């Protein structure tokens, strides 16, 4: 009791003086001048839980009672854990034209970029400044508890510590994602508008390395792998893993005569034949796809069918054909075996109702075909291109939602668009605060539309949205690992354990409504954390490892769930 009292007294002292310290989840955004956005705990103690080969993050919130100068946070004492801390930056959104979603007047500063290019910042009195704490557990690390300190430094106030305990579950996530994705890293507006070809060639490996850490494989959906951004099969081949990537793009909307259609198709067949040989010789053919007929209407169907028929007849070997937002198989499922028999992957926006798609999905899976989802400006609940959204929605989409509805992959048209107006490169302002210089509105009208990250002269500036994309992909992997273990261990372990695992895998509507992928019954991070912890404990039980000490559970009383599979007293 005396030890606990001493810890409480130390924590109380940490909340007095020039600033207060709070802990917030990675799934909640806090605007600097909106204290009502804070939904965490005023504490300087945190527990974090994660698997091996996994990233996990949380936010330290500093509420300034007076102007603070050169504030930074320095991690120490974490051994083989990799702990990084950086200020969260803010972008000013004046208004946003969302195309199919209409116009928004949302004037404010919104958190989005992670400012890993600055060590310290100034904080104005009254502001709530967040710092992003990212922890990575290497695959070789031993399971168990690790403790260290996050020291808050400043040139005009005293030092304080945040105590962090990191608990590692005894299993590892895969390096290569288990969910296929096609995420557009387009050349246009980036090279050579802002980087010369030689500058980009020297930056490419650094940018690719960063993207891979976020489970993002470079892909130009519309241009193909030979675009300047990717630079061809040689650059893809040297990556440690390769996800789906575009080999070619088909589009017949601007073709108005039979002779033009014939010429277009012949040229495309020659292009795909050449690309197929290159990819085959580099061992990449099975990862490539042809992006076909993006959001074409019914008046284009006859031309589409002609092109597909010739490709099938003249190219017995070619990349998988992926058709995005076209074909209307929801109203006409018979098209799967008639008009679109050559199509391997059907991609549609995340629907409001999954009932009819479920039957279609069963037909596709029985034929070895796939159903993917994509988002753009619809559905807004899952749009990665909105900087003012709470990022938990994106994490749910890529994790529990993707697993619940058995989706085979996810496509997003572009993730690297520049701002519509200068400046192009993100930076902090002259007052060295976390308020940045860029207008996040892109050419599509949305603040962040087509731009999951921001550009720097020497690389890229990642965002809260990218972090939650990766967390969702990792959540999906938890489900897939448990699913595999249930199949492998059935008959050799306690049947009650198998029953518990099957119950967890049969996701109820606690978070996402049955048959309604857009209906989120809960956006409370605590609910998601608790579900994830159940999965982790079952994985450990079925995989032969041991859970970390002091694991939170639903039965724990007096504890506030603040992190994924974590709790703070």
C-alpha positions as CSV (number, residue, x, y, z in Angstrom):
1,X,0.0,0.0,0.0
2,X,2.8,2.4,0.8
3,X,4.4,1.7,-2.6
4,X,1.0,2.4,-4.3
5,X,0.6,5.6,-2.3
6,X,4.0,6.7,-3.3
7,X,3.3,6.1,-7.0
8,X,0.0,8.0,-6.7
9,X,1.8,10.9,-5.0
10,X,4.4,11.0,-7.7
11,X,1.7,11.0,-10.3
12,X,-0.1,13.9,-8.6
13,X,3.1,15.9,-8.6
14,X,3.5,15.2,-12.3
15,X,0.2,16.9,-13.0
16,X,1.0,20.2,-11.2
17,X,3.0,23.1,-12.4
18,X,3.5,24.3,-16.0
19,X,1.6,21.4,-17.7
20,X,-0.5,18.3,-17.2
21,X,0.3,14.9,-18.7
22,X,-2.4,12.7,-20.2
23,X,-2.4,9.4,-22.1
24,X,-4.6,8.9,-25.2
25,X,-5.1,6.0,-27.6
26,X,-3.7,5.9,-31.1
27,X,-7.3,5.9,-32.4
28,X,-8.4,9.3,-31.3
29,X,-7.4,12.7,-32.7
30,X,-7.1,15.7,-30.4
31,X,-7.3,19.2,-31.8
32,X,-4.9,21.5,-29.9
33,X,-7.6,24.0,-28.8
34,X,-10.4,21.5,-28.0
35,X,-10.0,19.9,-24.5
36,X,-13.3,18.1,-25.1
37,X,-11.5,15.9,-27.6
38,X,-9.4,14.3,-24.9
39,X,-10.9,11.0,-23.8
40,X,-8.0,9.4,-22.1
41,X,-6.6,9.5,-18.6
42,X,-4.5,12.1,-16.8
43,X,-1.7,9.9,-15.7
44,X,2.0,9.4,-16.3
45,X,1.9,5.6,-16.3
46,X,1.1,3.4,-19.3
47,X,1.0,-0.3,-20.1
48,X,1.3,-1.5,-23.6
49,X,0.7,-5.0,-25.1
50,X,1.8,-6.3,-28.4
51,X,3.1,-9.3,-30.3
52,X,6.5,-9.8,-31.7
53,X,7.2,-8.2,-35.0
54,X,4.4,-5.7,-34.3
55,X,4.1,-1.9,-34.1
56,X,1.9,-0.3,-31.5
57,X,1.4,3.3,-30.6
58,X,-0.2,5.7,-28.1
59,X,-0.2,9.4,-27.5
60,X,1.2,11.5,-24.7
61,X,-0.8,14.6,-24.2
62,X,0.8,17.8,-22.8
63,X,-1.7,20.4,-21.7
64,X,0.3,23.6,-21.3
65,X,-0.6,26.0,-18.5
66,X,2.0,28.4,-19.7
67,X,4.2,28.8,-22.8
68,X,6.6,25.9,-23.1
69,X,9.8,26.1,-25.0
70,X,11.6,23.4,-26.9
71,X,9.6,20.5,-25.6
72,X,10.6,17.0,-26.5
73,X,10.3,13.4,-25.2
74,X,13.3,11.1,-24.9
75,X,12.9,7.3,-24.5
76,X,15.4,5.4,-22.4
77,X,15.8,1.9,-20.8
78,X,13.8,-0.2,-23.2
79,X,16.5,-2.7,-24.3
80,X,15.9,-4.4,-27.6
81,X,12.5,-2.7,-28.0
82,X,12.5,0.1,-30.6
83,X,10.7,3.2,-29.1
84,X,10.3,6.4,-31.1
85,X,8.6,9.6,-30.1
86,X,7.7,12.5,-32.3
87,X,5.3,15.5,-32.1
88,X,1.9,15.3,-33.8
89,X,1.6,18.1,-36.3
90,X,-1.5,20.0,-37.3
91,X,-2.9,21.1,-40.7
92,X,-5.3,23.9,-41.2
93,X,-8.5,23.0,-43.0
94,X,-10.5,26.0,-44.2
95,X,-13.2,24.1,-46.0
96,X,-13.4,20.9,-48.1
97,X,-15.2,20.0,-51.2
98,X,-15.9,16.3,-51.1
99,X,-17.3,15.7,-54.5
100,X,-20.0,13.0,-54.0
101,X,-20.2,13.9,-50.3
102,X,-20.8,17.7,-50.8
103,X,-19.0,20.6,-49.2
104,X,-17.9,21.1,-45.6
105,X,-17.1,24.1,-43.6
106,X,-14.8,22.8,-40.9
107,X,-12.3,25.5,-40.1
108,X,-9.8,24.3,-37.6
109,X,-6.4,22.8,-37.0
110,X,-6.5,19.0,-37.3
111,X,-3.9,16.5,-36.1
112,X,-2.5,14.4,-39.0
113,X,1.3,14.5,-39.8
114,X,3.8,12.9,-37.5
115,X,6.7,15.3,-37.3
116,X,9.7,12.9,-37.1
117,X,11.9,15.6,-38.7
118,X,11.9,17.8,-35.6
119,X,13.2,16.9,-32.1
120,X,11.5,19.6,-30.0
121,X,8.6,22.1,-30.4
122,X,7.1,25.1,-28.6
123,X,3.7,24.8,-27.1
124,X,1.4,27.8,-26.5
125,X,-0.3,28.3,-23.2
126,X,-3.8,26.6,-23.3
127,X,-2.9,24.2,-26.1
128,X,-3.1,20.4,-25.8
129,X,-0.1,19.1,-27.7
130,X,0.2,15.4,-28.5
131,X,3.3,13.3,-29.0
132,X,3.2,10.0,-30.8
133,X,4.9,7.1,-29.1
134,X,5.6,4.2,-31.5
135,X,6.9,0.9,-30.1
136,X,8.2,-1.9,-32.3
137,X,8.9,-5.4,-30.9
138,X,11.4,-7.2,-33.1
139,X,10.7,-10.8,-33.9
140,X,13.7,-12.0,-31.9
141,X,12.7,-10.4,-28.7
142,X,11.8,-12.5,-25.7
143,X,8.2,-12.5,-24.5
144,X,7.6,-10.7,-21.2
145,X,7.5,-7.3,-19.6
146,X,9.9,-4.4,-20.4
147,X,10.0,-1.1,-18.6
148,X,11.5,2.2,-19.4
149,X,11.0,5.9,-19.2
150,X,9.8,8.6,-21.5
151,X,11.5,11.8,-20.3
152,X,9.7,15.0,-21.1
153,X,12.3,17.8,-21.6
154,X,12.0,21.6,-22.0
155,X,14.3,24.6,-21.8
156,X,11.9,26.6,-19.5
157,X,10.4,24.0,-17.2
158,X,11.4,21.0,-15.2
159,X,11.9,17.4,-16.3
160,X,9.2,14.8,-15.9
161,X,8.9,11.1,-16.7
162,X,6.2,9.0,-18.2
163,X,6.6,5.4,-17.1
164,X,6.0,2.8,-19.8
165,X,5.6,-0.9,-19.3
166,X,5.6,-2.9,-22.6
167,X,4.4,-6.5,-22.4
168,X,5.2,-8.8,-25.3
169,X,2.9,-11.7,-26.2
170,X,4.7,-15.0,-27.1
171,X,3.9,-15.1,-30.8
172,X,4.9,-13.1,-33.9
173,X,3.1,-11.4,-36.7
174,X,4.2,-12.0,-40.3
175,X,6.3,-9.4,-42.1
176,X,4.3,-9.8,-45.3
177,X,0.7,-8.8,-44.9
178,X,-2.0,-11.5,-44.9
179,X,-4.5,-9.2,-46.6
180,X,-3.8,-8.2,-50.2
181,X,-3.9,-4.5,-51.0
182,X,-3.5,-2.3,-54.1
183,X,-2.5,1.2,-52.9
184,X,-1.8,3.7,-55.6
185,X,1.5,5.5,-55.5
186,X,1.1,7.6,-58.6
187,X,3.8,9.5,-60.5
188,X,1.7,12.4,-61.5
189,X,2.2,15.6,-59.5
190,X,5.2,14.2,-57.7
191,X,7.9,13.4,-60.3
192,X,9.3,15.5,-62.0
193,X,7.1,18.4,-60.7
194,X,8.8,18.4,-57.3
195,X,11.7,15.9,-57.6
196,X,13.9,15.5,-60.5
197,X,14.3,12.0,-61.8
198,X,17.8,11.8,-60.3
199,X,16.6,13.1,-57.0
200,X,13.8,10.6,-56.9
201,X,16.1,7.7,-57.9
202,X,18.2,8.5,-54.8
203,X,15.1,8.7,-52.6
204,X,13.3,5.7,-53.9
205,X,14.8,3.0,-51.6
206,X,14.3,5.2,-48.5
207,X,10.6,5.9,-49.4
208,X,10.0,2.2,-50.3
209,X,11.5,1.1,-47.0
210,X,9.2,3.4,-45.0
211,X,6.1,2.3,-47.0
212,X,6.9,-1.4,-46.4
213,X,7.0,-0.8,-42.6
214,X,3.4,0.3,-42.9
215,X,2.5,-2.9,-44.9
216,X,2.2,-0.8,-48.1
217,X,3.8,-2.1,-51.3
218,X,4.5,0.5,-53.9
219,X,1.8,0.3,-56.7
220,X,0.6,2.6,-59.4
221,X,-2.9,1.4,-60.0
222,X,-3.4,3.3,-63.3
223,X,0.1,3.5,-64.7
224,X,1.5,0.1,-63.9
225,X,4.8,-1.0,-62.3
226,X,6.9,0.7,-65.0
227,X,6.0,4.2,-63.9
228,X,8.8,6.5,-62.7
229,X,7.7,6.1,-59.1
230,X,8.3,2.4,-59.0
231,X,10.9,2.2,-61.8
232,X,10.1,-1.3,-63.0
233,X,10.4,-5.0,-62.0
234,X,14.0,-4.7,-60.9
235,X,13.0,-2.3,-58.1
236,X,10.1,-4.5,-57.0
237,X,12.2,-7.7,-57.1
238,X,14.7,-6.4,-54.5
239,X,12.0,-5.7,-51.9
240,X,11.8,-8.1,-49.0
241,X,8.1,-8.8,-49.9
242,X,5.8,-7.8,-52.7
243,X,2.1,-7.3,-52.5
244,X,-0.3,-7.0,-55.4
245,X,0.7,-4.4,-58.0
246,X,-0.6,-3.1,-61.3
247,X,0.9,-4.3,-64.5
248,X,-1.4,-2.5,-66.9
249,X,-4.6,-0.4,-67.0
250,X,-7.6,-0.8,-69.2
251,X,-10.0,2.1,-70.0
252,X,-12.3,2.3,-73.0
253,X,-14.4,5.4,-72.0
254,X,-12.8,7.6,-74.7
255,X,-13.0,5.1,-77.6
256,X,-15.8,5.9,-80.0
257,X,-15.3,3.7,-83.1
258,X,-14.8,0.0,-83.8
259,X,-11.5,0.7,-85.5
260,X,-10.2,2.7,-82.6
261,X,-11.3,-0.1,-80.2
262,X,-9.5,-2.7,-82.3
263,X,-6.3,-0.7,-82.4
264,X,-6.5,0.0,-78.7
265,X,-7.0,-3.7,-77.9
266,X,-4.1,-4.8,-80.1
267,X,-1.7,-2.3,-78.5
268,X,-2.8,-3.4,-75.0
269,X,-2.3,-7.1,-75.8
270,X,1.2,-6.4,-77.1
271,X,1.9,-4.3,-74.0
272,X,0.6,-7.0,-71.6
273,X,2.4,-9.8,-73.5
274,X,5.7,-7.9,-73.0
275,X,5.0,-7.1,-69.4
276,X,4.0,-10.8,-68.7
277,X,7.4,-12.0,-69.9
278,X,9.3,-9.5,-67.8
279,X,7.3,-10.3,-64.7
280,X,7.6,-14.0,-65.2
281,X,11.3,-13.9,-65.6
282,X,11.5,-11.9,-62.3
283,X,9.2,-14.3,-60.4
284,X,6.5,-11.6,-60.0
285,X,3.7,-12.7,-62.3
286,X,1.6,-14.1,-59.5
287,X,1.5,-10.8,-57.6
288,X,0.6,-8.6,-60.6
289,X,-2.9,-7.6,-61.7
290,X,-4.4,-5.7,-64.6
291,X,-6.6,-2.8,-63.4
292,X,-9.6,-3.0,-65.7
293,X,-12.4,-0.5,-66.5
294,X,-12.3,1.7,-63.4
295,X,-15.9,2.8,-62.6
296,X,-17.2,2.2,-66.2
297,X,-20.9,2.5,-66.8
298,X,-23.2,0.1,-68.5
299,X,-22.9,1.8,-71.9
300,X,-19.3,0.7,-72.0
301,X,-20.0,-3.0,-71.4
302,X,-19.9,-4.1,-75.0
303,X,-16.4,-2.6,-75.5
304,X,-15.2,-4.0,-72.2
305,X,-16.3,-7.5,-73.1
306,X,-14.6,-7.2,-76.5
307,X,-11.2,-6.3,-74.9
308,X,-11.5,-9.0,-72.2
309,X,-12.4,-11.6,-74.8
310,X,-9.4,-10.9,-77.0
311,X,-7.0,-10.8,-74.0
312,X,-8.3,-14.2,-73.0
313,X,-8.1,-15.7,-76.5
314,X,-4.7,-14.2,-77.4
315,X,-2.9,-14.3,-74.1
316,X,-3.2,-17.7,-72.4
317,X,-0.8,-16.4,-69.7
318,X,-1.3,-12.9,-68.2
319,X,-1.7,-11.2,-64.8
320,X,-5.0,-11.6,-63.0
321,X,-7.7,-9.2,-64.2
322,X,-9.1,-6.9,-61.5
323,X,-12.2,-4.9,-62.3
324,X,-13.0,-1.9,-60.1
325,X,-16.4,-0.4,-59.5
326,X,-17.9,-1.8,-62.7
327,X,-19.9,-4.8,-64.0
328,X,-23.0,-4.6,-61.7
329,X,-22.7,-8.2,-60.5
330,X,-24.8,-7.2,-57.4
331,X,-27.9,-6.8,-59.6
332,X,-26.8,-9.3,-62.2
333,X,-24.8,-12.1,-60.5
334,X,-25.1,-14.1,-63.7
335,X,-22.6,-11.7,-65.2
336,X,-19.9,-13.5,-63.3
337,X,-20.1,-16.4,-65.7
338,X,-21.2,-14.5,-68.8
339,X,-20.0,-11.0,-69.4
340,X,-17.2,-11.1,-66.9
341,X,-16.0,-14.7,-67.0
342,X,-12.4,-13.5,-67.6
343,X,-12.3,-11.3,-64.5
344,X,-10.5,-12.7,-61.5
345,X,-11.0,-9.9,-58.9
346,X,-14.2,-7.8,-58.5
347,X,-13.7,-4.6,-56.5
348,X,-16.5,-2.6,-55.1
349,X,-17.0,0.2,-52.5
350,X,-17.6,-1.0,-49.0
351,X,-21.4,-1.5,-49.2
352,X,-24.1,-0.4,-46.7
353,X,-25.6,-3.8,-46.9
354,X,-23.7,-7.0,-47.4
355,X,-26.6,-9.4,-47.7
356,X,-26.6,-9.8,-51.5
357,X,-22.8,-9.5,-51.8
358,X,-22.5,-12.5,-49.4
359,X,-24.2,-14.8,-52.0
360,X,-22.0,-13.3,-54.7
361,X,-18.9,-13.8,-52.6
362,X,-19.7,-17.4,-52.2
363,X,-20.0,-17.9,-55.9
364,X,-16.7,-16.1,-56.5
365,X,-14.9,-18.1,-53.9
366,X,-16.2,-21.3,-55.3
367,X,-14.6,-20.4,-58.6
368,X,-11.3,-19.3,-57.1
369,X,-12.2,-15.6,-57.7
370,X,-12.0,-12.8,-55.2
371,X,-14.1,-9.9,-53.8
372,X,-12.2,-6.7,-52.8
373,X,-13.4,-3.5,-51.3
374,X,-12.3,0.0,-52.1
375,X,-13.0,3.5,-50.7
376,X,-12.7,6.9,-52.3
377,X,-15.2,9.6,-51.3
378,X,-17.7,6.8,-50.5
379,X,-18.4,5.5,-48.0
380,X,-17.4,8.5,-46.0
381,X,-17.3,6.6,-42.7
382,X,-14.2,4.7,-44.1
383,X,-12.6,7.4,-46.2
384,X,-8.8,7.5,-45.5
385,X,-8.7,10.9,-47.3
386,X,-10.4,12.9,-44.6
387,X,-8.0,14.3,-42.1
388,X,-10.7,15.3,-39.6
389,X,-12.1,11.7,-39.2
390,X,-11.4,9.7,-36.1
391,X,-8.9,7.1,-37.3
392,X,-10.6,4.2,-35.4
393,X,-12.9,3.9,-38.4
394,X,-10.0,3.1,-40.7
395,X,-8.6,0.6,-38.3
396,X,-11.9,-1.2,-38.0
397,X,-12.2,-1.3,-41.8
398,X,-8.8,-3.0,-42.3
399,X,-9.1,-5.3,-39.3
400,X,-12.3,-6.6,-37.8
401,X,-14.4,-5.5,-40.7
402,X,-12.2,-7.1,-43.4
403,X,-12.1,-10.4,-41.4
404,X,-15.8,-10.4,-40.5
405,X,-16.9,-10.1,-44.1
406,X,-14.2,-12.3,-45.5
407,X,-12.9,-9.7,-47.9
408,X,-9.9,-10.8,-50.1
409,X,-8.3,-7.4,-50.6
410,X,-8.5,-3.6,-50.4
411,X,-7.8,-1.0,-53.1
412,X,-7.3,2.8,-52.7
413,X,-6.7,4.8,-55.8
414,X,-3.8,6.9,-54.6
415,X,-2.0,7.6,-51.3
416,X,0.8,10.1,-52.3
417,X,-1.0,13.1,-53.9
418,X,0.6,16.5,-53.2
419,X,-1.4,19.4,-51.9
420,X,-3.3,21.3,-54.6
421,X,-1.6,24.6,-53.7
422,X,2.0,25.4,-52.7
423,X,3.8,24.7,-50.5
424,X,4.4,21.2,-51.5
425,X,6.8,20.1,-48.8
426,X,5.5,20.0,-45.2
427,X,7.4,21.9,-42.5
428,X,6.7,23.5,-39.2
429,X,6.2,27.3,-39.0
430,X,8.8,29.8,-37.9
431,X,7.5,29.8,-34.3
432,X,8.7,26.2,-34.1
433,X,5.2,25.0,-33.0
434,X,3.5,21.9,-34.3
435,X,1.3,24.0,-36.6
436,X,2.4,23.2,-40.2
437,X,2.6,25.2,-43.4
438,X,0.6,23.1,-45.8
439,X,-3.0,23.2,-47.1
440,X,-4.0,19.6,-47.0
441,X,-6.7,20.0,-49.8
442,X,-5.6,18.0,-52.9
443,X,-6.9,18.4,-56.5
444,X,-9.9,16.2,-55.7
445,X,-11.2,18.7,-53.2
446,X,-10.8,16.7,-50.0
447,X,-8.5,17.6,-47.2
448,X,-6.2,14.5,-47.4
449,X,-8.0,12.9,-50.4
450,X,-5.5,10.7,-52.2
451,X,-2.8,11.7,-49.7
452,X,-2.1,9.3,-46.9
453,X,1.3,11.0,-46.3
454,X,3.0,14.3,-46.9
455,X,6.2,15.0,-48.8
456,X,9.6,16.2,-47.6
457,X,12.7,17.1,-49.6
458,X,14.4,14.0,-48.1
459,X,11.6,11.6,-47.9
460,X,8.0,11.4,-46.6
461,X,6.2,12.5,-43.5
462,X,3.8,9.7,-42.2
463,X,0.4,10.3,-40.6
464,X,-1.9,9.1,-38.0
465,X,-4.0,7.6,-40.8
466,X,-1.1,5.4,-41.9
467,X,-0.5,4.2,-38.4
468,X,-4.2,3.1,-38.0
469,X,-4.1,1.5,-41.4
470,X,-1.2,-0.7,-40.3
471,X,-2.8,-1.4,-36.9
472,X,-5.9,-2.6,-38.7
473,X,-3.9,-4.8,-41.0
474,X,-2.2,-6.2,-37.8
475,X,-5.6,-6.8,-36.2
476,X,-6.6,-8.8,-39.2
477,X,-3.5,-10.9,-38.9
478,X,-4.5,-11.7,-35.2
479,X,-7.7,-13.2,-36.5
480,X,-6.0,-15.1,-39.3
481,X,-3.4,-16.6,-37.0
482,X,-6.1,-17.8,-34.6
483,X,-8.1,-19.2,-37.5
484,X,-5.1,-21.2,-38.6
485,X,-4.3,-22.5,-35.1
486,X,-7.9,-23.7,-34.7
487,X,-7.6,-25.8,-37.8
488,X,-4.2,-27.1,-36.8
489,X,-4.9,-27.9,-33.2
490,X,-8.4,-29.3,-33.4
491,X,-8.4,-32.7,-31.9
492,X,-5.1,-32.2,-30.0
493,X,-6.1,-29.6,-27.4
494,X,-8.9,-29.0,-25.0
495,X,-12.2,-28.8,-27.0
496,X,-13.3,-26.0,-24.7
497,X,-10.3,-23.9,-25.9
498,X,-11.3,-24.6,-29.6
499,X,-14.9,-23.6,-28.7
500,X,-13.7,-20.3,-27.2
501,X,-11.6,-19.5,-30.2
502,X,-14.4,-20.2,-32.6
503,X,-16.7,-18.0,-30.6
504,X,-14.2,-15.1,-31.0
505,X,-13.7,-15.8,-34.7
506,X,-17.5,-15.7,-35.2
507,X,-17.5,-12.0,-34.7
508,X,-20.8,-10.7,-33.3
509,X,-22.2,-7.2,-33.9
510,X,-20.5,-5.6,-30.9
511,X,-18.4,-3.4,-33.1
512,X,-19.7,-3.8,-36.7
513,X,-23.4,-4.6,-37.4
514,X,-24.1,-8.0,-39.0
515,X,-24.5,-7.7,-42.8
516,X,-24.0,-3.9,-42.5
517,X,-20.3,-3.1,-43.0
518,X,-20.8,0.6,-42.8
519,X,-22.8,0.5,-39.5
520,X,-20.3,0.8,-36.6
521,X,-22.1,-0.1,-33.3
522,X,-19.1,0.9,-31.3
523,X,-16.2,3.3,-32.0
524,X,-14.9,2.9,-28.4
525,X,-11.3,1.9,-28.5
526,X,-11.7,0.0,-25.3
527,X,-14.1,-2.5,-27.0
528,X,-11.6,-3.1,-29.8
529,X,-8.7,-3.5,-27.4
530,X,-10.6,-6.1,-25.3
531,X,-11.5,-8.1,-28.4
532,X,-7.9,-8.1,-29.5
533,X,-6.7,-9.2,-26.1
534,X,-9.1,-12.2,-26.2
535,X,-7.6,-13.2,-29.5
536,X,-4.0,-12.8,-28.3
537,X,-4.5,-14.9,-25.2
538,X,-6.1,-17.7,-27.3
539,X,-3.2,-17.6,-29.8
540,X,-0.8,-18.0,-26.9
541,X,-2.8,-20.8,-25.4
542,X,-3.0,-22.6,-28.8
543,X,0.5,-21.8,-29.9
544,X,2.5,-22.8,-26.8
545,X,3.6,-19.4,-25.5
546,X,2.9,-17.7,-22.2
547,X,0.8,-14.5,-21.8
548,X,2.6,-11.5,-20.3
549,X,2.1,-10.7,-16.6
550,X,-0.7,-8.5,-15.4
551,X,-2.8,-8.9,-18.6
552,X,-6.0,-6.9,-18.5
553,X,-9.3,-8.7,-18.8
554,X,-13.0,-7.9,-18.8
555,X,-13.1,-8.9,-15.2
556,X,-10.5,-6.4,-14.0
557,X,-12.1,-3.7,-11.9
558,X,-11.0,-0.2,-11.4
559,X,-8.9,-0.2,-14.6
560,X,-9.3,2.1,-17.6
561,X,-8.7,0.5,-21.0
562,X,-6.6,3.0,-22.9
563,X,-4.4,1.0,-25.3
564,X,-4.8,-2.0,-27.6
565,X,-4.8,-4.9,-25.2
566,X,-3.6,-2.6,-22.5
567,X,-4.8,-0.9,-19.3
568,X,-3.7,2.0,-17.2
569,X,-4.4,1.8,-13.5
